[in-house]
């Protein structure tokens, strides 16, 4: 993933969202002078530790304790997820996309992370 991110070189910092940030391992190759980091996770202790560590490293960043079903991400340059976990997401806030399917909230309200 980072090879792809490094190819993208606008004349500004690149914004990256991790939608299940955990310990932020997927963000380990980011650089404070090139990247702004954002993330969400349902585990409050993880979010607090990541926010403190990433800020101390000099990043522009924001991490929130919440699930993907509660956010409406927009205007990020990149978004990452760790697909081996095969996260199943159901939310009435999902937008129609080729990977969304019928869910308990109706059409286009269900998605799997690996699709």
Secondary structure, DSSP 8 states (H G I E B T S, - for coil): -HHHHHH---SS-EEEEETT-TT-GGGTT--TTTEEEEEEES-HHHHHHHHHHHHHTT-EEEEEE--GGG----S-SEEE--GGG--EEE-TT----TT-EEETTEEEEEEETT-
